[in-house]
Amino acid sequence: MTTSGTAAPLSKDAEKKIRRQLERVLASRVFQQVDRLKRFLSFIVLETLAGRRSELKEYVVGVQVFGKEESFDPRTDPVVRVQARRLRARLAQYYQEEGQGDEVVIDLPKGGYTPSFTRRDSVTHQRRSIGAALLSRNTVAVLPLADHSATDYFCRGVREEIIHRLASIGGLRVLAWDPAEMAGSGDPRESANRATVATVISGSVRTLGDKVRVTTQIVDGATGCYLWSESTDSHLGDAFGIQERVAQSIVRRIEQELIGAGSVGPVRRTTPNLAAQNLLLQGRYHLGQRTVESLQKAVEFFERALVEDAQYSLAHSGLSDAYSLLAHYGGMAPAEVWTKAASSAASAVMLDDNSAEAHTSLAHAKATQDWDWQGAEREFLAAIALDPRYATARHWYTTSCLTPLGRMDEALEQILLASALDPVSSIVARDVAVTYYYKKEFDQALEQCDHTIELNPHFSPAYWTLGLIQEQRKELDESIAAFQRAAHLSPRSPRMQAALARAYALAGKQEEAVAILHQIEKLATERYVSPFEFALVHFALGHPGVGYRWLSQALRRGMTRMRPFRSSLSALALTLLVALAPACTAARTPGPAVAPARAGDAVDIVVQGAVDSEVDPLVAALTGATRIQIASWTFWRGRLGGRNVVVSRTEVGPINAVAATTLAIRTFHPRLIINQGTAGAADPDLRVFDIIVGEATVDYGAFRTPHIGAGGGSAQRNWTPIPHRLRFEGDERVPLPVFPGDPDVLAAALAQPYAHGRVLKGIIGSAFQYNQEVDRLDWIRRTYGAISEDMESAYAAGAALGFATPFLAVRIISDSDYYAPGIHPDAAGRCATFVATLVGRAPLPQAAR
């Protein structure tokens, strides 16, 4: 059975198998708490079986499955596409885990919403991961002994004696199984897989007359290999004696294999003071909530526990952890808490050197305060050796040591072990998602965020992480929604508020971003707010100078959240570093000299951009750059692509574009002008990162309006365009509805390779507007033929044409109100890179002098 959306009708037998498989998938653990995905899968499978596969369109799914109104527009609401990605990931997870042995595979191929059904020729047996084996290394299961002697009572007695002896070993977990359930399987490895244990004890009993032979084995559950085997002979009359001897030999071997290897840790020191124990437990609870308020409460409970028992190592460890996290979450200035955190950790280790908690606290302090990775790793490994089942040791080993060092495969292994050890921990579940995020495996990160939110719907750090992931996936509306939820759950958290402001800024919602920034500034007058939060917001708002000053302040204060900058792992930090690149470069190396403008010095090409993000990459690419200031306009002259090039920052808008272009032509006499930068889409078929090469540019900023009396409103679609006019020698006035681009340079641009989208030719429209009305964008396209819009190209083109200077506009789609509003921060840099290559390839026409 192999079917797709275009396959022939299924047989009744095949349809029955698919329905059974659908029921099995929906009842699985993977789909247990995702009702929307259940509805989605059921709908597309049943519709396909009913012969309506051709009707499975995005609009139909949105309305029928997700309850959208009839006005639902898939171009502006990506809910179906997002949920389809999640469904594919869930199906893949199901077949990797519970469904390894299923005969029928249900899949959702990319590019559509019609499922496929495939029959497996062979069934693969589920295999337990090595991580699970390591996790359960101190977990033992004792199988019923195979009875080859008709002495069932004796077999049961041997097993019970083995269990009795093993249960007396401190720290060893002996799994309680119903013998009736296990009797059906003769394969110890299958039994181990079913219960996720690392060690299985099996054996058999044989008799000959009054003699009995008991053979026992220790089997590694992960590999199925025998680790040890031994036979013991005796008489049935000595039943108790042989049972004790068999059990004792197994106990000795288990102690050598497990305890000797450090898999079973010593019993930790506690306190006889019941009040101190209760206070410790309450402190640990508040520690796990990960809000500033809960961490402050945790400090109070740990300090009260130490009042009850000043020698209580676990209370010192908890106090260290609470102070460290207060610095990390921006609850207190690092300088205020680091000494307390370090001293509390040291006290915990001195009071109990065998405490995994104490060594974990000390490791965390070394990693986050001193960036002493080697010392921190030593302490983390010591903690794990003392208690392999202490989840926090593996958790923090991941987040504060392995991740900053860039050892991401090890980090993922450790955080998954921590999650298996503490499956109800919200913060551990969240940091599984963070680890996937740092690995740039955004689909897995998104799924793990969903799991964390299902585990604890009121856990704000999960929504914060969800917002970061969706931001990286260019789903800015959903990112904003996630940050809004995080800020609602933690209204006084600067981290949540700053994340929301940053998302607003990236989406082009400057007013909302600035309003939240003012709230954070007000909050900073009442309590500590990390400078890092201000830096993130200002960079997103396009204020690199202010952002750099805040970032410098954060570095001077030794912010713990700056760890990702050293590891180059955090996508958030990478985004910030891109924004910082020009400022950081200027700080490390001497800036270009400022030289006076010199008339008569001809150059090959002038490359224009309106704002810093459009020109900074080009300036950085220049060799021998010299900065030239003419009034309020800035030019950089140097070599690029083997040509003499001037980079011009025109500033925003028509007036600036005309003035800067005129100055460039009169001062440098270029043979070609390339105006480049970002643009909005005026065509629904365009996508972010598509590059439009202007076969022509058009000015649609000049209109004549019809007369409408007072109170009559406005009818923009009835406005009459006024064409641009140039007056040449002889008083010749030429109306120019469009300004053509240089055809040879246009051809070179269209032929240039580009990896991030399409390179298309079209008409580029310009006006001093930022249109976000889809109907008006459609009107502009129909009226002028423009497929993108900016604020400078046509006006620079008009000035160039007035001086008979060849011109080409190159614009990258940075946003689309049809489906992706909000300017993408990477667009300007990618356009500049494209143009930098074009500078070296473009044919150079003869410019008018």
Disulfide bonds with the S-S distance in Angstrom:
none
